[in-house]
Amino acid sequence: MQGNEASAPNGSLRWYLSAMAAIKDEAPYLDEWLAFCVSEGVEHILLYDNGSTDNSREVLQSWIAAGIVELFDWPIHWKNGAQTKAYADALRRLRGRTRWVAFIDPDEFLFSPTGKSVAEVLKRYEDHAGVIVNWQCYGTSGHKTRPTGLTIECHTRRAKSDWARNHRVKTIVDPLLAIEPEGSHLFKVQPGRALVTEDFTPVRVVRALKWRRRFRHIAALLPYLPFDPYSTREPSPRRISVSELRINHYVIRSEEDVALKYKDRNSMRERDRRTHARYHDRNEVEDAILVSQAGLVREVIARVHAADAPFRTREWVITARERWAFDAQRTPAAALQLVEARGRFLNRLKRSARLLRRNLVVLWLAARDRRVPWYAKAVAGVAGAYPVWPIDFIPDAVPVLGYIDDVVIVSLGVFLATRLIPAAVMADLWAQTGQV
């Protein structure tokens, strides 16, 4: 082990918020992740090195010297429960030393969308054993190779908020009330105490149905199936809420990272690796909620690497956050919902445009088909001719509104004409559109 061995005196707490993670070959991302944790009020971080072969230790030296990181060797194979056993060990080490512990991974960025630090928000939950925090999963954002900038700057596209995988959570617990981890996502707590959601609803741990895992490869092709094909344990109630606390989970940062992400899992079949990566590469929603924090993250990195000595994390972070003023810059939850609603509207609009375009081709074919009744051809002719008709209900000279009557009347005319064509003939014409 490297780092600070000193613990707090009996009956006192040395830190308010700590974090813990198991790492392997995360050197390119450690500075950013550690600095982000510090910017959210995390004062101490336990890292369990599961056999890194890169320069992770070299990167971590400054963080150890600054009194922020404790580093442990953890040579247990992942199939033998390396992560869960590391969680149990961290829980034991941090009892009596810290008020809260966040059990997260280096690709998980824990924050509050309110603009407050996580440490500030947790004061509301001090009557509870812990709080669970939902994921919001991010994809590659189109990156084929590792981008040179910060993750929070370069990865701004994620899955829809209600995606089944976003039901997954990580836990922040009071180590004095937590008994042991239940997997790597939830904890068993003392009798009479409970984990809660961000809206203070008590949480139970339930086992997921095993048959879901059989759908992993199908889910890679149909990612919005209504269940999580990888989950083994889930919190109940099963809902997604990220207005107070949230984890941005950068599962797949680039196509280049896919092979590296699973390289220690030599028993994992190649097909399973591709399936997992494809399922998690979700980029449907633009959400750059953490971009404004990049400046503070860089400032923390520079300070730690320049200091080579412990510094008072809590006071410095409070001052720095005030200077960067995140309350005014972070995107409110309501605005994110508006972004998603706008995306759904645009998708519906695109589908309608594609359908209209195909129906116009159908009517063009119908005009030459003797099986189509004359009245259907007449309606189609009127709809097609109206845009160039010299008489308008609303003159085209009127901005925007001048074209609305064209769109509405043409769309209604196409709809009516297709309904007047016999179903058998319509099906044949639709089949022909694929050949035009």
N, C-alpha and C positions, 0 to 999 in steps of 0.2 A: 504494500500500500504506500501511496505518496500523499502528502497533504497534511492538513492540520489534524492532530490527534486529540487536541484538547477538547474536553466537553464542559458543559456548563455545570456549575455547582448544583448540588441536590436542591430541588424545589424551585429552580429558576430556569428560564428559557433563554437561550442564547440568540435564537433567530425567530422571527415571526413566520416567515414563509421559506421553505426549502423545496428543492426538487430533486428527483432521482431519475436516472436513465441507464439502460444498458447500451453499450456502443460497440460497434465493430467497423473499422475502416471508414470512419465518418470525418476524417481530417478536413476535407474541403468545406464542410458545413459547420464545424464545431464553433468557430469564432462567432459566427452570426447567431447561432442558436443560443449559446451561452450569453451573449450580449443582449439578446432579446429577452431572455429570462430575467436578467438583471434589470432591464428597463421596466419590467412588469412588477418589480418589487421582490424578486427572489434573491435572498441573501446568501444562500449556501446550496451547493449542488453536489450530490454524490454520483459519481460515474463508475460503472462496472464495465471494465474492458474485457470483452469476450474474444480475445485473441486477435487484436488488430495487427496488421502487417504494414500499415502505412505510417505516416509521421504524426499520428494522433498525439503521442506523448510529447513530442516536441512542441506542437501547437498548445498543449495544455499547461506547459511549464509556467507561463505567465499567469494563468488563471489560478494555479496552485499557489504561486508566490503571493498573489493578491489576496489569498485567504478565502477565495470563492469556491474552489473545487477541491474535493477529496477524491482520489483515484484509487480504485481497487482492481487487482487482477481477478478475473472471473473465468477460468478455463473450463467451463461446463458446456457440453454440447447443447445446442438449442433444443434438440429432441428430448433431452433429459430434464427439461424444465428450467433452463438457464435463467430466463427472464423472471419467472414466478419466484424462483429461489433467491434471485437478487432482490426482488421486492421485499421478501420476508426478511432478508438480512438488513436491508436499508431501514425497514420499519423498526427492527430491534435497535439499530445503531442510533436512530434519531429520537427515540422515546426520551422525553425529559430534556431534549435539546432544542426542539422547535415546536411551534404551535400548530403549523400546518405542513404537510408534505404533498407535493404534486407528483404523481407517478405518471410520467410521460416519456415519449421517445424523442430522439433528435430531429425527427421530421414532423413533430407536432409543436405548434406555436400557440401557447395558451395566453389569452388576453381577454379583456372586457370591451365589447363594442360601445359601452357607455363613454369611453374616453378615460375612465378612472383606471388606476393600476389594479392588477389582480389582488394585490395585498390589501388595497383599500376596500374592494368589493367583499372580500372574505370576512370582514368584520361583521357583516350582517348574518353570517352563518355560524357564529361562535357557540350557539346553543345546540349545535348538531354535531354528529360524529364525522360528517364529511359531506361533500357536494359532488355530484357527478356532472361532467361537462361533455356536451355533444360535439362530435366532429362536424367539420365542413370540409369535404375532400376536394383537393385540387388536382388537376391533371398536369400534363407536360406543358400546357399553354403553347403547343406547337414546337417546342424545342427538341431538336434531334440530338444535339450534343449539350454538354453542360454549359449554361450561360455564364458569363464572367461576373455579372452583378449579383446582388443579394437575392436570395430566394423570394423575400417579401416584395421585391421590386419586379422580378422577372416572371413570377408566376401569379397571374391575376385572373385565371379562368378556372372555374370549379363546377362541380355537379350542382344540380338543383337542390335547394335546401331540404326538400322532403324525400330525397333519394334514400332508399332502404338502408344503404350502408352508413348513412349519417345518423342512424339510430345508435350506432356504437358510441361508447363513452370512455373517458378516462376519469380517474377519481382523485380528488384532493381530500386527504383525511387528516384527522387529529390522531397522531400516532399513539396517544395514550388510550384512545377509545377503539382503535382498530386492532383486531385479533390476528388476522392473516389474510393474504390475498386470495381471491377466488378467481383464478386465471390472471391475466395481465390487465384486466379492465375494471374489476370490481373488488370490493373488500367485505369480509365478514367483520361485524363490529360487536361491541359488548351488548349483552342482553338489555333490552329496554332503551337502546339507542338506535339510531337509524341514519343511513345516508339519505340525502334529500336531493331533489332536482333544484334547478335554479329558482323555481317558484315555490320551494319549500314543501313539495309533495314527497312523503316518505317513499323510499325505494325498496323493492324486494328483488332478489336475484332469482331468475327463472332460467331453466335450461331450454335451449332452442331445440326444435324438432330436427332429428338427425337426417331425415330424408332430404332436407334442404341442400345439404352438401353435394348431393348427386346432380344438382343443377348448376354447378360452378361453370362448366364449359358452355352451357346454354346461356347463362347470365352474361358471359363475355360478349355474346352476340346480341342479347336482349337485356342490357344492363338495368333497365327500369322495371324489372320484375318486382312485385310488391313485397319481397322478402330478401333478407341478407343470406346469401348462400355460404358465407364463411363463419357466421356467428355460432358459437357453442353455448354461451351464456348471455343473457340479455337483462337489462333493467326493466322492472315493471313499476310504474306505467311506461309504456313504450311510445314515447313521443319525442319530437325534436323541438328544443327550445334553446335559442342562442342569443337572447337579448341582453343578458347580464354577463354570462361567461361563455367562452367559445374557444374551440381548438381548430385552427387551420391545419389540416393534415395534408402535407405535401407528399403524397404516397409515391408518385412517379414524377421525378423532376425533369427527366429527359429520356429519350429512347436509349441513349448511351448508358444511363444509370440502371436500366432494367436488368442487364446481365450482372452488374455489380451488386445489386440489391439482394440477390439470392445466391451469391456465389458460395456462401458457407453452408447452404442447404443442399449438400451433394446427394441426398436421397430424394430430392424433389425432381420429378420428371420435367423435361423440357416443355412438354405441352402444358403442364400445370403452371410453370413460370410465365409462359406467354398468356395463358388464360387470366392469371391474376393481374398481370400488367394491363392487359386490354380492358378488363372489367373496371379497373381503377382509373384509367386515363379518361377522365370526364372533364369536359371543357365547355359545357353548355352556357354557363353564366359568367359574365364579366364582373368581377368583384375585387377591386384593388384596395380593399379596406386598410391594409397595413403599409401601403406605400409611403404614407406620411411619416411613418416611424423609422424609415431608413436612416435619416440623419442622426437620430439619437443612437441607433444601433452602432453606426460607424464611430460615433464619439466614445461610446463605451469600449469598443474594441481598441481604439487608439489609446485610451486612458490606461486600460489594463496592461497592454504590451509596453507602454512607456514607463509604468510605475515600478514594477518589480518589487512591490511591497504592499502589504495590506492597506486597504482604504475603507472608510466608513460608507458602506454601500447604501444603507437606507437613506441617510440624510442627503447624500449626493444625488441619488435617483429622484427624490422628491423635488429638489431644486431643478434638476435637468428637465424633468417632465413639465414643470411649470414654464420653463424657458421655451420648450418646444410646443406647448399648448395643444395637446392632442384633442381636448374636448371640442375645439372648433374645427378640427381637421378630419376626424374619423367619420366615416359614413354611418349615419344612424341606421338602426335596424329597419325602420319604416322605409327609408330610402332604398335599402337593399331589396325589400319586398316589391317596391315600385319597379326596380330594375328587372326583377324576374317577371313581373306582370307584363312589362313592356316587351320582354323577350317572348313570352307566350303569345302575346297579341301579334307580334311580327311573324312568328311561325305560322299562326293560323292564317294570316294575310298571305303568306307565301304559298301555303297549301291551296287556298282559294284561287290564287292567281294561276297556279299550275292546272287546277281543275277547269277553270274558265278557258285556258288556252287549249286544253285537250278537247273540251266540248265544242270550241270553234272549229277545230279540225273535223270533229264528228259531223257538224252541220254542213261543212263544206262537202263532205262525202255524201251526206244525206240529200243535198240538192241535186245530185246526179243519180240517185238511187230510185228506181221506179216503185219500190215497195213502200216508200215514205209518202203519207197522205199529203195532198196539195196544201191543206191548211197549216200543216207543220212547216212546210217549205215557205208559206207566206209569212208566218210569224218570224221564222229565221231571217227571211229577207228584210223585213221591217227592222229587226234588231241590228242586222248588219249595216243597213243603209242609214240608220238614224244619226250616227256621228257625222256624216257628211250632208245630212239634210239641211236645207237653208233656213228652216224654222226651228228655233230652240225654245224650250220652256224657260231656260235661263241663258241669256246671251253669253257666249264664250268670252266676251270682253271682261266680264266680271271675274276678278281674281279668285281662283280656287273653286268657288261655287259654280262658275261657268262650266266646269267639267263634271260636276257631281251628277247632273241629270243624265249625261252621256253614260257614265259608269253604271248608274242605277238602272236605266232603261235597257241598256245592252245586256246587263246581267240578268234582269228579269225576263227579257226576251229569249235569251239563250236557255234559261231554266224552263220556261214554258214550252219552247220548241222541243227540247229533249223529252219533256213529259208527254208530248203529243205523238212521239214516234213509238210504234209498237215495241214491246220489250224485247222480243226475239230479234227484231231488226236492229234495235239499239245495241244489243249485245254484240251482234256481228260488226256493226260500225266501230264499236269500241275496240274490238279485236284488230280491225284494220288500221286503227290509228298507230299501232306499234310498227306498222310497215311503211308509214308515210314519212 
